[in-house]
Amino acid sequence: MPEVRGGSPHPLRASDVGRYAYCARAWWLERVAGAAPDNRAARVRGEQRHHAHGRLVGAARRQTRLVSALFWLAAGLALALALSLLWR
């Protein structure tokens, strides 16, 4: 990676700010001291579960919108039927 102004070979990224805000010591150990976390396998499993849960939440939101649209369609049809019966 090319050197950045100020002589630092590692530019600060936006994700670094979030990691630092969450735990400054963990950020320092990983970013500055070069220590890798021991529980990498657990973190990978956690990320996979997080993504799977996110997909389920997305599917639930889509289903909720579909049910809502079908409800309003049925309500509109019922209203149209009621009005047509009243106008006879």
Backbone as numpy.savetxt, mean C-alpha at the origin, in Angstrom:
# Nx Ny Nz CAx CAy CAz Cx Cy Cz
29.18 3.73 -7.66 28.34 4.90 -7.66 29.23 6.14 -7.66
28.93 7.14 -8.48 29.78 8.32 -8.53 29.69 9.14 -7.25
30.75 9.87 -7.00 30.77 10.73 -5.82 29.80 11.88 -5.99
29.20 12.27 -4.91 28.24 13.37 -4.91 28.93 14.58 -4.31
28.35 15.75 -4.56 28.92 16.95 -3.95 29.03 16.76 -2.45
30.10 17.15 -1.87 30.31 17.00 -0.44 31.15 15.78 -0.11
31.47 14.96 -1.11 32.36 13.85 -0.90 31.71 12.56 -0.43
30.40 12.52 -0.28 29.73 11.31 0.19 29.48 10.37 -0.98
29.95 9.11 -0.91 29.72 8.17 -2.01 28.28 7.63 -2.02
27.53 7.85 -0.95 26.17 7.34 -0.84 25.18 8.49 -0.66
24.46 8.84 -1.73 23.49 9.93 -1.60 22.34 9.52 -0.68
21.76 10.48 -0.02 20.62 10.24 0.86 19.36 10.12 0.01
18.63 9.05 0.19 17.40 8.81 -0.57 16.19 9.11 0.31
15.04 9.28 -0.33 13.81 9.54 0.42 13.48 8.36 1.33
13.74 7.14 0.87 13.46 5.97 1.70 14.34 5.96 2.95
15.54 6.54 2.86 16.41 6.63 4.02 15.78 7.51 5.11
15.11 8.55 4.69 14.48 9.46 5.66 13.40 8.70 6.44
12.59 7.90 5.72 11.56 7.12 6.39 12.14 6.09 7.33
13.20 5.41 6.90 13.85 4.41 7.76 14.47 5.08 8.99
15.09 6.23 8.78 15.70 6.95 9.90 14.63 7.40 10.89
13.52 7.90 10.37 12.44 8.35 11.26 11.88 7.18 12.06
11.82 6.00 11.45 11.30 4.83 12.15 12.26 4.37 13.24
13.55 4.25 12.87 14.55 3.82 13.86 15.93 4.31 13.41
16.38 5.38 14.04 17.65 5.99 13.66 18.82 5.03 13.84
18.77 4.23 14.91 19.88 3.31 15.17 19.96 2.22 14.10
18.81 1.66 13.72 18.80 0.63 12.67 19.28 1.21 11.35
18.88 2.45 11.05 19.34 3.10 9.83 20.86 3.25 9.86
21.39 3.72 10.98 22.82 3.93 11.10 23.58 2.60 10.96
23.08 1.56 11.64 23.76 0.26 11.58 23.81 -0.28 10.15
22.70 -0.14 9.43 22.66 -0.68 8.07 23.39 0.22 7.09
23.13 1.52 7.16 23.64 2.46 6.15 25.10 2.86 6.39
25.45 3.14 7.64 26.79 3.65 7.93 27.74 2.52 8.33
27.32 1.68 9.27 28.19 0.62 9.77 28.23 -0.59 8.83
27.26 -0.69 7.92 27.25 -1.79 6.97 26.77 -3.11 7.55
26.13 -3.07 8.70 25.62 -4.30 9.33 24.29 -4.68 8.70
24.16 -5.93 8.31 22.91 -6.42 7.73 22.06 -7.05 8.85
20.76 -6.88 8.78 19.92 -7.49 9.82 19.97 -9.01 9.74
19.88 -9.67 10.90 19.94 -11.12 10.96 18.65 -11.78 10.51
17.55 -11.08 10.61 16.25 -11.68 10.35 15.75 -11.39 8.94
16.63 -11.47 7.97 16.25 -11.14 6.59 15.15 -12.06 6.07
15.21 -13.35 6.39 14.19 -14.30 5.92 12.82 -13.92 6.49
12.79 -13.54 7.76 11.52 -13.14 8.38 11.00 -11.86 7.74
11.89 -10.96 7.40 11.47 -9.72 6.75 10.88 -10.00 5.37
11.50 -10.91 4.63 11.00 -11.27 3.30 9.62 -11.89 3.41
9.44 -12.81 4.38 8.11 -13.41 4.59 7.09 -12.35 4.97
7.49 -11.41 5.82 6.60 -10.33 6.21 6.20 -9.46 5.03
7.15 -9.16 4.16 6.83 -8.37 2.96 5.89 -9.13 2.04
6.10 -10.44 1.90 5.20 -11.25 1.06 3.79 -11.25 1.64
3.68 -11.42 2.94 2.36 -11.40 3.58 1.71 -10.03 3.44
2.51 -9.00 3.56 1.99 -7.63 3.42 1.43 -7.42 2.02
2.15 -7.86 1.01 1.69 -7.71 -0.37 0.43 -8.55 -0.63
0.39 -9.76 -0.07 -0.80 -10.61 -0.23 -2.01 -9.96 0.43
-1.80 -9.40 1.61 -2.89 -8.70 2.30 -3.35 -7.49 1.49
-2.41 -6.77 0.91 -2.75 -5.62 0.08 -3.61 -6.02 -1.12
-3.29 -7.17 -1.71 -4.10 -7.66 -2.83 -5.52 -7.99 -2.36
-5.64 -8.60 -1.18 -6.97 -8.92 -0.64 -7.78 -7.66 -0.35
-7.12 -6.66 0.19 -7.80 -5.39 0.48 -8.27 -4.75 -0.82
-7.44 -4.77 -1.84 -7.83 -4.22 -3.14 -9.02 -4.95 -3.73
-9.02 -6.29 -3.62 -10.15 -7.08 -4.13 -11.42 -6.75 -3.36
-11.30 -6.59 -2.04 -12.48 -6.26 -1.23 -13.03 -4.89 -1.61
-12.16 -3.95 -1.89 -12.62 -2.61 -2.30 -13.35 -2.68 -3.64
-12.81 -3.45 -4.57 -13.47 -3.59 -5.88 -14.82 -4.26 -5.72
-14.91 -5.28 -4.89 -16.19 -5.96 -4.66 -17.20 -5.03 -4.00
-16.74 -4.20 -3.07 -17.63 -3.25 -2.41 -18.19 -2.26 -3.42
-17.35 -1.76 -4.32 -17.83 -0.83 -5.35 -18.82 -1.50 -6.28
-18.57 -2.76 -6.64 -19.48 -3.50 -7.51 -20.83 -3.71 -6.84
-20.83 -4.12 -5.59 -22.08 -4.33 -4.86 -22.84 -3.02 -4.72
-22.14 -1.95 -4.45 -22.78 -0.64 -4.34 -23.42 -0.23 -5.67
-22.70 -0.43 -6.76 -23.24 -0.09 -8.07 -24.47 -0.93 -8.39
-24.42 -2.22 -8.09 -25.56 -3.09 -8.34 -26.76 -2.70 -7.46
-26.50 -2.31 -6.22 -27.57 -1.86 -5.34 -28.28 -0.65 -5.92
-27.49 0.35 -6.34 -28.09 1.57 -6.87 -28.81 1.31 -8.20
-28.29 0.40 -9.00 -28.97 0.01 -10.23 -30.32 -0.64 -9.91
-30.34 -1.55 -8.94 -31.59 -2.21 -8.54 -32.56 -1.19 -7.96
-32.06 -0.26 -7.17 -32.93 0.77 -6.59 -33.53 1.64 -7.69
-32.73 2.00 -8.68 -33.23 2.80 -9.80 -34.28 2.05 -10.61
-34.05 0.77 -10.84 -35.02 -0.04 -11.57 -36.32 -0.19 -10.78
-36.21 -0.38 -9.47 -37.41 -0.49 -8.63 -38.19 0.82 -8.64
-37.50 1.93 -8.59 -38.16 3.24 -8.65 -38.85 3.43 -9.99
-38.16 3.06 -11.06 -38.77 3.17 -12.40 -40.00 2.30 -12.51
-39.96 1.10 -11.98 -41.11 0.20 -12.00 -42.26 0.78 -11.20
-41.95 1.29 -10.00 -43.00 1.88 -9.15 -43.64 3.07 -9.84
-42.85 3.92 -10.46 -43.40 5.09 -11.16 -44.23 4.68 -12.36
-43.79 3.65 -13.07 -44.57 3.21 -14.23 -45.91 2.62 -13.81
-45.95 1.97 -12.65 -47.21 1.42 -12.14 -48.14 2.53 -11.65
-47.58 3.61 -11.12 -48.39 4.73 -10.64 -48.99 5.52 -11.80
-48.34 5.57 -12.94 -48.78 6.38 -14.07 -49.82 5.65 -14.93
-50.17 4.45 -14.59 -51.18 3.71 -15.36 -52.55 4.19 -15.10
